[in-house]
Amino acid sequence: MTFPGVSGANPLAAAAGAAGASKGKDGKDLGDKDTFMKLLVAQLKYQDPSKPADSTQFLAQTAQFTQVEKLEGIMNMMKGQQLITASSLVGKNVEYMTGDGVRLTGTISAAKLNGDAEPLLRVGNVDVPLSKVTQVEQQGQTATDAPKS
């Protein structure tokens, strides 16, 4: 079966190809939300009028779209929380694990966001991912200075 205005037999495949090739202003792939919406619009546009899409299926797809939007909001909140956490560590002594499994210590001088990745902490002249920190202490406090219980 062919569809007017679409080369090839499958309009959803054509829409998926177009959505997959889409790039944002910064050159990154557009998110899943945009791809999902393009596929949904293509499905509605090219459906057979004598056999419309099942309303239950359409409702489920709309619910999935809403879930994707909510998850994006949660991810943005988590990024903000990570930056707050990272910035609260500035001036503290930390122990962290390197990529080769070596434990090092130092004082955090700065925290910064790394695009979509987790925040980086500046320890000496090295940027350390927040997830690599294994221990945090107040500056000037060592394990022997800790209060005894």
Secondary structure per residue as TSV (DSSP state, phi and psi in degrees):
chain	resnum	aa	ss	phi	psi
A	1	M	-	360.0	136.9
A	2	T	-	-113.8	158.1
A	3	F	B	-122.3	139.4
A	4	P	T	-63.0	136.0
A	5	G	T	81.7	-0.8
A	6	V	B	-126.2	124.0
A	7	S	S	-79.4	141.4
A	8	G	S	92.9	173.1
A	9	A	S	-94.0	-14.8
A	10	N	-	-120.8	104.4
A	11	P	H	-66.5	-30.4
A	12	L	H	-67.1	-37.5
A	13	A	H	-66.3	-38.7
A	14	A	H	-64.8	-42.6
A	15	A	H	-65.9	-39.8
A	16	A	H	-64.2	-40.2
A	17	G	H	-64.0	-43.1
A	18	A	H	-66.3	-40.2
A	19	A	H	-68.2	-38.9
A	20	G	H	-68.6	-27.0
A	21	A	H	-87.8	-6.1
A	22	S	-	-69.1	140.9
A	23	K	B	-127.7	145.1
A	24	G	-	-78.3	-179.2
A	25	K	T	-61.6	-31.4
A	26	D	T	-89.1	6.3
A	27	G	S	88.4	-3.1
A	28	K	S	-85.0	155.7
A	29	D	B	-62.9	143.5
A	30	L	-	-68.8	153.4
A	31	G	-	-68.1	171.0
A	32	D	H	-61.1	-30.0
A	33	K	H	-60.9	-45.2
A	34	D	H	-66.1	-41.6
A	35	T	H	-63.4	-45.1
A	36	F	H	-59.3	-45.2
A	37	M	H	-64.2	-41.3
A	38	K	H	-63.0	-40.7
A	39	L	H	-66.4	-40.3
A	40	L	H	-64.5	-43.9
A	41	V	H	-64.1	-41.9
A	42	A	H	-63.0	-39.8
A	43	Q	H	-62.4	-44.2
A	44	L	H	-68.5	-38.9
A	45	K	H	-65.3	-38.8
A	46	Y	T	-106.4	15.1
A	47	Q	S	-71.2	153.4
A	48	D	-	-74.4	119.0
A	49	P	T	-59.0	-28.2
A	50	S	T	-79.5	-14.5
A	51	K	S	-135.2	73.5
A	52	P	-	-63.5	160.8
A	53	A	-	-60.5	145.1
A	54	D	-	-62.3	128.3
A	55	S	H	-64.3	-31.7
A	56	T	H	-65.5	-43.2
A	57	Q	H	-65.5	-41.1
A	58	F	H	-63.0	-42.2
A	59	L	H	-63.8	-40.6
A	60	A	H	-63.0	-41.3
A	61	Q	H	-66.4	-38.3
A	62	T	H	-64.2	-40.4
A	63	A	H	-63.8	-39.6
A	64	Q	H	-62.7	-41.2
A	65	F	H	-61.0	-43.0
A	66	T	H	-62.5	-40.7
A	67	Q	H	-62.0	-41.3
A	68	V	H	-61.8	-43.3
A	69	E	H	-62.3	-43.7
A	70	K	H	-64.7	-40.7
A	71	L	H	-63.6	-36.7
A	72	E	H	-62.5	-40.9
A	73	G	H	-63.4	-41.8
A	74	I	H	-64.4	-41.2
A	75	M	H	-63.2	-39.4
A	76	N	H	-64.9	-39.5
A	77	M	H	-65.4	-39.0
A	78	M	H	-65.4	-38.8
A	79	K	H	-61.8	-42.8
A	80	G	H	-62.5	-42.2
A	81	Q	H	-64.6	-39.5
A	82	Q	H	-62.5	-41.1
A	83	L	H	-66.1	-40.3
A	84	I	H	-61.4	-45.2
A	85	T	H	-60.4	-47.2
A	86	A	H	-63.2	-42.7
A	87	S	H	-68.8	-27.2
A	88	S	H	-71.8	-13.5
A	89	L	T	-88.6	-9.4
A	90	V	T	-59.4	131.5
A	91	G	T	90.2	-4.0
A	92	K	-	-98.3	153.0
A	93	N	E	-83.2	137.2
A	94	V	E	-132.6	155.3
A	95	E	E	-112.7	135.6
A	96	Y	E	-140.2	160.5
A	97	M	E	-104.4	129.9
A	98	T	-	-80.9	172.8
A	99	G	T	-60.1	-29.0
A	100	D	T	-93.0	11.3
A	101	G	S	86.6	10.6
A	102	V	-	-87.4	134.9
A	103	R	E	-91.1	126.7
A	104	L	E	-126.3	160.6
A	105	T	E	-128.5	159.8
A	106	G	E	177.0	177.8
A	107	T	E	-105.5	134.4
A	108	I	E	-78.3	126.0
A	109	S	E	-104.7	-18.8
A	110	A	E	-161.2	159.6
A	111	A	E	-132.6	140.6
A	112	K	E	-147.7	154.7
A	113	L	E	-80.9	146.3
A	114	N	E	-118.3	64.5
A	115	G	T	62.3	-126.7
A	116	D	T	-86.2	-8.1
A	117	A	E	-82.2	178.2
A	118	E	E	-70.1	161.5
A	119	P	E	-63.3	152.1
A	120	L	E	-110.5	141.1
A	121	L	E	-108.6	133.2
A	122	R	E	-88.9	113.4
A	123	V	E	-119.9	109.5
A	124	G	T	65.2	-121.0
A	125	N	T	-112.5	22.6
A	126	V	E	-118.7	137.7
A	127	D	E	-91.5	122.2
A	128	V	E	-114.2	126.3
A	129	P	E	-62.8	142.1
A	130	L	G	-53.5	-37.2
A	131	S	G	-68.1	-15.0
A	132	K	G	-87.3	-8.4
A	133	V	E	-74.2	128.2
A	134	T	E	-109.4	-18.4
A	135	Q	E	-155.2	143.6
A	136	V	E	-129.0	135.3
A	137	E	E	-135.4	154.1
A	138	Q	-	-64.2	147.7
A	139	Q	T	-62.3	134.3
A	140	G	T	88.6	-8.9
A	141	Q	-	-99.3	136.6
A	142	T	-	-120.8	174.7
A	143	A	T	-59.6	-34.1
A	144	T	T	-77.0	-20.7
A	145	D	T	-83.7	-13.2
A	146	A	S	-63.0	142.5
A	147	P	-	-63.1	144.5
A	148	K	-	-92.2	142.6
A	149	S	-	-104.1	360.0
